Amino acid sequence: MSPDYAAQFAPGLLQPERTTPALARTANGASLVKRYNVYRNNVTVSLIEALAATFPAVQRITGTDFFRAMARFHIRATPPTSPMLFDYGRDFPAFIEAYPYAQEMPWLADVARIERAWLDAYHAADAPALTAQALAALPESALPDLVLQAHPATRMVRSPYPAVSIFAMNRQPGPVTPLIRSDAQNALVTRPDMDVEVAHLPDDAAHFLDLLLQGQPLGSAAADTFAPFPDFDLSAHLAALISAGTFAALPMETQP
């Protein structure tokens, strides 16, 4: 297929107001309007199903009809740029945030961000994670200047809403109980033992991890966390982060 053919054939697939391209004809020159429309519908349905597979909690919250209508608008506004369907939908959380009919659910976009992070963690590259034993084997003098690298599967989503709780209750079967909390929650998404996990991080731990993910050494990240959070428990939170598989294994040159 030539680039010119694709450029004329593809745009109308996601824009139903466009007429069937003139090149959509049989060998004897007959128009293929009906067949093109069927193909157009199949493309849209496939993309909607891809979004539904990526964002099942969002669909459960909104209901199928609402979700499919919202997804259809997103597809028309943001056509795919990758041939891999699992890669589609990275802009969907931002679209939800601006979608007029979702404004009564201001936390919905952050739930979608956690779901996208879950899928990205699932497909992230395999790599060994930092262990507590490897960190303990380092000389104490090396720890303040140690820069920890995020494991390829690690993601963090910070939300002013209880997005982690909403995500969790809508990603499992069974009835959903009413949510009575309204506090901000931070999601840590990791993949220990090859299973993706989503955990709630307290604000002090999230602040600390955010600094580490920005490349700050361990010592300065801890100091910059103690300032706003004087009760921050460095040992406990660092141990929990390591246990969750948050960091990549140390490079060979830094290991004893």
N, C-alpha and C positions, 0 to 999 in steps of 0.2 A: 504494500500500500504506500503510495507516494505521500509526502508531507502535504502537498496541495489537496489531495483527496481527503486526508484526515482533517485538515483545517476547515474544509467545507462540510464534511459529514458530521463531525463531533459536536459543534456548538448547539445544534438544535436538539440534541438528545436530552439536555437538561433545561431547555427553554421552550416550553410547549407553545408559546405564542409565535415561534418562528415556523415558517412554512417548510415543508419537506424539501431538502436540497435537490436541485435539478439533476445532480449526478446519480441520485438514487433511482436507477432504472434497470430493467431487465436487459438481457442481450438483444431483444428485438425492439427495445426502446420504450416499453410500457412503464408507466409510473408505478412506484412502489410505496405510495402514500400509506396504505393500510399496514404493510409490513414494517415500514419505518416507524410508524406510531406504536406498533407492538414492541419493537426493539427499544424505542424510547421509554416505554412504560417499564420494560424489563430492567433497563439500566437504573431507573429511579428506584424501583422496588428493591433491587440488589443493594443499592447504597443505603436505603432505609434499613434493610435487614442488617447490614454491616454496622450501622450506628446502634441498632437495638442490641446487637451482640456485645458491643463495646460498653454500652451504658444501660445495663439491665436494671439497675437501681433507679436511675432517672425515669425509665419507662414505667417501672412499677409505681413510682410516686405520682407521675402525671396521668397514668392510664394510657392504654395503647393508642386510642384515637388522637389524644392531645399530642403524644410523642410523635406519631407518624406525620401529623400536620406540621409540627415544628421542624422535624427532620427534613420534610419536603422543602420548606422555605430555606433551610440551611443549605441543602444540596444545590438549589438554584443559585444561591448567593456565593457558595464556595465549592466549585467542582473539584473533583480529586486531581491531584498532581502526581500520584504514585500508582503504579499498577497493582500494588499490594493492598487489598481491602482492609487488613488490620491496621494499616498506617493511616487510613482515612479517619477524620473526626478530631484532629488535633485542635481545630478552631471551634469545635462545637461548644465547649464550655463558655468561651467568650461570646459566642452567638446567643447562648441561653441567657447570659447575663444582660444582654441588650434586648432580648426578645420581649416585646410589649406584653404578651399574654402570660409571661412567667414572672412578672414583677411582684406578684403576691407570694412568690416563693424565692426570696432573695438568696437563700442558702443552696438552691438547686444547682447553680453553676459550680460551686465548690464541691458538691457531691460528684458532679461530672468530672471535675479535675482529679479527684481521688480515683475515680474509675479509670480515667485515662492513664494516670500514674500506675495503677495496678497492671494494666495491659502492657505498658512500656517496661515495667519491671519483669513481667513474665517473659517478654521477648528479648530482654537485655542479654549481653554477652556473658558467657560463663567465665568466672574468675574466682580464685581462692579468696576467702574473706580473712580479715585480720582476726587473730585469736588472742584471748587474754594471755595465754602462755607466751606468745611471741612478744607482746608488749611488756610483760613482766621480765622478760629476759634482757631487755635493754638496760643499760646503766641509767640510774636515776638522773644523772646530770644531762642525759640526752633528751629527756622528756619535754622540757619547756620549749625546745626548738623543733620538736617533731611536727612535721606537717603530715596529716592523715589525708589519704585520698579516698573519695567515696567509691564504694563498690559500684560497678556498672548498673546494678539493679536498684540502687538507692534513689528514692524520690522523697521530697517533703512538700506537703501542701498545708499552708497556714490559712486558717479561716476565722473570721469574726463570728461564725455561727457553729453550732454543734454538728458540724458536717460529718465527723467520724462516726458519731452515734447514728445519724440518719443513714449514712452509707451502710453501716453494719446491719441495721435492722431491716434494710431493704435488699440485702444481698443474700438473704437466707430464706428458705421456705417457711411457711407458716404465717399466722396472723401477725400484723404489726401493732405493737402496743403504742399508746399515745406517748409522745415525747414530752416530758415536763421540764427538761433543762433547756437553757438558752445561752449557755456560756460559750465562749470562743474555744475552738479545738484545733490542734495541729496534728496532721496525719503524717506518720512515718511509714513509708512503704519500702519493704525490703524483701529479700528472697532467700532466707536461710534454709538450708537443706532442700533447695530447689522448689519450695512452696512459697508463693507470695503471701506476705502477711501485712496487715495494716494495723498499726498501733497508735494510740493516742499519746502524744508527747506533751508533758506540762510546758508551760511557757518558758521556764528557765532552761529546760533541756532543749527546747526548740531554738531558743536564742543561741545557746552554746553550739548546737549542731550547725545552725546557719552560719556562724562565724567560721567553723571548721570547713564547711563546704565552700566558703569563699576563699579558702587557702590560708587562713590565719594559723600560726603555730599553736600547739596545744596550750602553752603557758599564757600567751596573750589572750587567746580565746577564753580561757578560764577566768583571767583577770577582768576581762571586759564583760563577763557574765556575772561575776560577783558584785560588780558595781550596781547594776539595777536589781539584782536578786541576791541579797546578802546571805540568804539561807540555802543557796544553791549547794547541793551535795555532789561535788565533782566525782568522787569515787563511785558512788552508786549509779549516777547517770552515765558515766563513761562505760562502766561495766555493762549496763543495760544496752547501750548502743552497740557495743562490741558483740554481745550475745545475740543481738538481732541481725548481725551480719551487715552492719551499716558501712563498714570501711573495707577497702581492699587490703590484701596482705601487703606487708612492708616489702619494698624492693630488697633484693638480695644484699645490696651494698649497705643497707641500714640494719640488717640482721646480724647478730653476733655470730 
